[in-house]
Amino acid sequence: MAIFLNADSKVIVQGMTGSEGKKHTQRMLASGTTIVGGVTPGKGGQKVEFEGGVSVPVFGSVAEAVEATSADVSVIFVPAKFAKAAVVEAVDAKIPLAVVITEGIAVKDTAEFFTYAQQAGTTRIIGPNCPGLISPGKSNAGIIPANIAEAGRVGLVSKSGTLTYQMMYELREFGFSTAIGIGGDPIIGTTHIDALEAFQADHETDAIVMIGEIGGDAEERAADYIKDHVTKPVVGYVAGFTAPEGKTMGHAGAIVSGSSGTAAAKKEALEAAGVKVGKTPSETAGLMKEIMQGLAK
């Protein structure tokens, strides 16, 4: 099992013919992802050749790609100014999962395409400004390196792409059911709570790592959810313990005002929900190692 993405997922790449789209399509193919097509308006009918003799067809629209391939995941690598239109197109084609890698999208555009997707009720959005998600050994939709961890029984949800990679590497001896980078923008499609709910329901996920960061109240809301709905062990890390108050740090969503949104406040809320919280990523990984070793006994 895995959450949101598995070995049967059929993936298209919006923006596959661009430099970033092509580079990361090659990496996804190398990690075993079933890439069934690319989408670039005006380039329908072409093919893109990849290493290993793989030839991937290009379609002029998401609707055409879905009709021809039965794709159920789209990874979006289009420039920020075109991202809203790309997501709307994926929603109109009823793609079940749209992974928006693009960074720098205007918050207004994100709010509009997220609302559009919610109203349609057919498409889960991950991102924007995220590394995507990987179910090691099954599929990889985005830019997460596939060689840093194998399949296993830890679930990971993280606001930070870099910390996603670090945590996967630090816990590589245990492996992951799915690791998902949800992005750190003020508005994102899939939240910590969405991932926690899915990991709780996944019978092949034994424990969960949750990585947050300063700003907003997403981690506090996740703590409330954990308290009421999650029975599996959860460890957490909140990036930004040393951040100066009142200064915007890192992601667009990482804004601290007074005591609201601080790492200390988030740590306190998580610990009150029974979550063990590390002060560093390595300490957090150590807490999870202890849990996994305990479960193995």
Secondary structure, DSSP 8 states (H G I E B T S, - for coil): --SS--TT--EEEETTTSHHHHHHHHHHHHTT--EEEEE-TT-TT-EEEETTTEEEEEESSHHHHHHHH---EEEE---HHHHHHHHHHHHHTT-SEEEE------HHHHHHHHHHHHHH-S-EEE-SSS-EEEETTTEEEES--TTS--EEEEEEEES-HHHHHHHHHHTTTT-EEEEEE---SSS-SS-HHHHHHHHHH-TT--EEEEEEESSSSHHHHHHHHHHHH--S-EEEEEE-TT--TT---SSTT---BTTBT-HHHHHHHHHHTT-EEESSHHHHHHHHHHHHHHHH-
